[in-house]
Each structure stands twice: as C-alpha cells, then as structure tokens.
Amino acid sequence: MRLLAALAIAALLTGCERKPDVWTGWVYPAGNLLVTHKVGTFPTFEQCRVAAWEELRRLGPQDGDAFECGLNCSDDPARLVQVCDETRD
C-alpha cells in the first residue's frame, strides 16, 4: 500500500514541472495606453526592457513614451485583457 501511494505521489509531482518564466513586452508611444504595440516575449525582464526601448526608438521617440513588461501573462477572455503574475516598467 505504501509503495502504491509513493508511486501515485511521484506521478503527480512529475506532471508539476515548473514552466520557465516568460516576459511579454508592450510599448505605448507618447504614453497613449490606447495605442499599444506588443514587442514580443523574452526569457528575462532585462531583454524585454531593451527590446521595448529599441521599439520605441524605431517608432520615433516622443515625449511620454512608455513600456511595460509582464511576467507569465495569459489571456483573460472575460475582461479582454492580459493578466500577468507581475508587471514592470
């Protein structure tokens, strides 16, 4: 009985492998939250931040430019938004 319980627990834990973190980046030219450009996904916040600033430079720097990077984001269809574990700018 103990062996069976141990095997069941091992099988459950094997399926619980943690996925790697993913950062998703968005830029808001001139700080306009209604004009959003998704930059892409990245393994680290630093790579997301660099890509966001490069995208803002490519679009042409404007006063109020802003960016946001979100960690492990997923769609929330009920609210039509992305929900992230954490966001940084």
KOLTOR-970759 format. One record per residue (C-alpha): residue number from 1; residue in three letters; y negated, x, z. Coordinates in steps of 0.5 Angstrom, whole numbers, plus 500, padded with zeros to 3 digits. Example, Ala and Ser with C-alpha at 12.3 -4.5 7.8 and 13.67 -1.06 7.14 Angstrom:
2
<node><n>1</n><res>ALA</res><y>509</y><x>525</x><z>516</z></node>
<node><n>2</n><res>SER</res><y>502</y><x>527</x><z>514</z></node>
//
This chain:
89
<node><n>1</n><res>MET</res><y>500</y><x>500</x><z>500</z></node>
<node><n>2</n><res>ARG</res><y>495</y><x>506</x><z>502</z></node>
<node><n>3</n><res>LEU</res><y>497</y><x>509</x><z>495</z></node>
<node><n>4</n><res>LEU</res><y>495</y><x>503</x><z>491</z></node>
<node><n>5</n><res>ALA</res><y>489</y><x>502</x><z>495</z></node>
<node><n>6</n><res>ALA</res><y>487</y><x>509</x><z>494</z></node>
<node><n>7</n><res>LEU</res><y>488</y><x>508</x><z>486</z></node>
<node><n>8</n><res>ALA</res><y>484</y><x>502</x><z>486</z></node>
<node><n>9</n><res>ILE</res><y>478</y><x>505</x><z>489</z></node>
<node><n>10</n><res>ALA</res><y>479</y><x>511</x><z>484</z></node>
<node><n>11</n><res>ALA</res><y>479</y><x>507</x><z>478</z></node>
<node><n>12</n><res>LEU</res><y>473</y><x>503</x><z>481</z></node>
<node><n>13</n><res>LEU</res><y>469</y><x>510</x><z>482</z></node>
<node><n>14</n><res>THR</res><y>471</y><x>513</x><z>475</z></node>
<node><n>15</n><res>GLY</res><y>467</y><x>507</x><z>472</z></node>
<node><n>16</n><res>CYS</res><y>461</y><x>508</x><z>476</z></node>
<node><n>17</n><res>GLU</res><y>459</y><x>514</x><z>473</z></node>
<node><n>18</n><res>ARG</res><y>451</y><x>515</x><z>473</z></node>
<node><n>19</n><res>LYS</res><y>448</y><x>515</x><z>466</z></node>
<node><n>20</n><res>PRO</res><y>443</y><x>520</x><z>465</z></node>
<node><n>21</n><res>ASP</res><y>435</y><x>519</x><z>466</z></node>
<node><n>22</n><res>VAL</res><y>431</y><x>517</x><z>460</z></node>
<node><n>23</n><res>TRP</res><y>424</y><x>517</x><z>460</z></node>
<node><n>24</n><res>THR</res><y>420</y><x>512</x><z>455</z></node>
<node><n>25</n><res>GLY</res><y>413</y><x>513</x><z>453</z></node>
<node><n>26</n><res>TRP</res><y>408</y><x>509</x><z>450</z></node>
<node><n>27</n><res>VAL</res><y>400</y><x>510</x><z>448</z></node>
<node><n>28</n><res>TYR</res><y>394</y><x>506</x><z>449</z></node>
<node><n>29</n><res>PRO</res><y>389</y><x>508</x><z>444</z></node>
<node><n>30</n><res>ALA</res><y>382</y><x>507</x><z>447</z></node>
<node><n>31</n><res>GLY</res><y>385</y><x>505</x><z>454</z></node>
<node><n>32</n><res>ASN</res><y>387</y><x>498</x><z>450</z></node>
<node><n>33</n><res>LEU</res><y>393</y><x>495</x><z>453</z></node>
<node><n>34</n><res>LEU</res><y>394</y><x>490</x><z>447</z></node>
<node><n>35</n><res>VAL</res><y>395</y><x>496</x><z>442</z></node>
<node><n>36</n><res>THR</res><y>401</y><x>499</x><z>444</z></node>
<node><n>37</n><res>HIS</res><y>405</y><x>505</x><z>441</z></node>
<node><n>38</n><res>LYS</res><y>412</y><x>507</x><z>443</z></node>
<node><n>39</n><res>VAL</res><y>412</y><x>514</x><z>443</z></node>
<node><n>40</n><res>GLY</res><y>420</y><x>515</x><z>444</z></node>
<node><n>41</n><res>THR</res><y>425</y><x>517</x><z>449</z></node>
<node><n>42</n><res>PHE</res><y>426</y><x>523</x><z>453</z></node>
<node><n>43</n><res>PRO</res><y>430</y><x>527</x><z>458</z></node>
<node><n>44</n><res>THR</res><y>424</y><x>529</x><z>462</z></node>
<node><n>45</n><res>PHE</res><y>418</y><x>526</x><z>464</z></node>
<node><n>46</n><res>GLU</res><y>414</y><x>532</x><z>462</z></node>
<node><n>47</n><res>GLN</res><y>417</y><x>532</x><z>455</z></node>
<node><n>48</n><res>CYS</res><y>415</y><x>524</x><z>455</z></node>
<node><n>49</n><res>ARG</res><y>408</y><x>526</x><z>457</z></node>
<node><n>50</n><res>VAL</res><y>407</y><x>532</x><z>452</z></node>
<node><n>51</n><res>ALA</res><y>409</y><x>527</x><z>446</z></node>
<node><n>52</n><res>ALA</res><y>404</y><x>522</x><z>449</z></node>
<node><n>53</n><res>TRP</res><y>399</y><x>526</x><z>449</z></node>
<node><n>54</n><res>GLU</res><y>401</y><x>529</x><z>442</z></node>
<node><n>55</n><res>GLU</res><y>401</y><x>522</x><z>439</z></node>
<node><n>56</n><res>LEU</res><y>394</y><x>520</x><z>442</z></node>
<node><n>57</n><res>ARG</res><y>391</y><x>527</x><z>438</z></node>
<node><n>58</n><res>ARG</res><y>395</y><x>525</x><z>432</z></node>
<node><n>59</n><res>LEU</res><y>392</y><x>518</x><z>432</z></node>
<node><n>60</n><res>GLY</res><y>385</y><x>521</x><z>433</z></node>
<node><n>61</n><res>PRO</res><y>382</y><x>522</x><z>440</z></node>
<node><n>62</n><res>GLN</res><y>378</y><x>516</x><z>443</z></node>
<node><n>63</n><res>ASP</res><y>374</y><x>515</x><z>450</z></node>
<node><n>64</n><res>GLY</res><y>379</y><x>512</x><z>455</z></node>
<node><n>65</n><res>ASP</res><y>386</y><x>514</x><z>451</z></node>
<node><n>66</n><res>ALA</res><y>392</y><x>513</x><z>456</z></node>
<node><n>67</n><res>PHE</res><y>399</y><x>513</x><z>456</z></node>
<node><n>68</n><res>GLU</res><y>405</y><x>511</x><z>460</z></node>
<node><n>69</n><res>CYS</res><y>412</y><x>514</x><z>461</z></node>
<node><n>70</n><res>GLY</res><y>417</y><x>509</x><z>464</z></node>
<node><n>71</n><res>LEU</res><y>424</y><x>511</x><z>467</z></node>
<node><n>72</n><res>ASN</res><y>430</y><x>508</x><z>465</z></node>
<node><n>73</n><res>CYS</res><y>427</y><x>502</x><z>462</z></node>
<node><n>74</n><res>SER</res><y>430</y><x>496</x><z>460</z></node>
<node><n>75</n><res>ASP</res><y>428</y><x>489</x><z>456</z></node>
<node><n>76</n><res>ASP</res><y>427</y><x>483</x><z>461</z></node>
<node><n>77</n><res>PRO</res><y>427</y><x>477</x><z>456</z></node>
<node><n>78</n><res>ALA</res><y>425</y><x>472</x><z>461</z></node>
<node><n>79</n><res>ARG</res><y>418</y><x>476</x><z>461</z></node>
<node><n>80</n><res>LEU</res><y>418</y><x>479</x><z>455</z></node>
<node><n>81</n><res>VAL</res><y>416</y><x>486</x><z>458</z></node>
<node><n>82</n><res>GLN</res><y>420</y><x>492</x><z>459</z></node>
<node><n>83</n><res>VAL</res><y>422</y><x>493</x><z>466</z></node>
<node><n>84</n><res>CYS</res><y>422</y><x>501</x><z>469</z></node>
<node><n>85</n><res>ASP</res><y>425</y><x>504</x><z>475</z></node>
<node><n>86</n><res>GLU</res><y>419</y><x>508</x><z>476</z></node>
<node><n>87</n><res>THR</res><y>412</y><x>509</x><z>471</z></node>
<node><n>88</n><res>ARG</res><y>408</y><x>515</x><z>471</z></node>
<node><n>89</n><res>ASP</res><y>401</y><x>516</x><z>467</z></node>
//
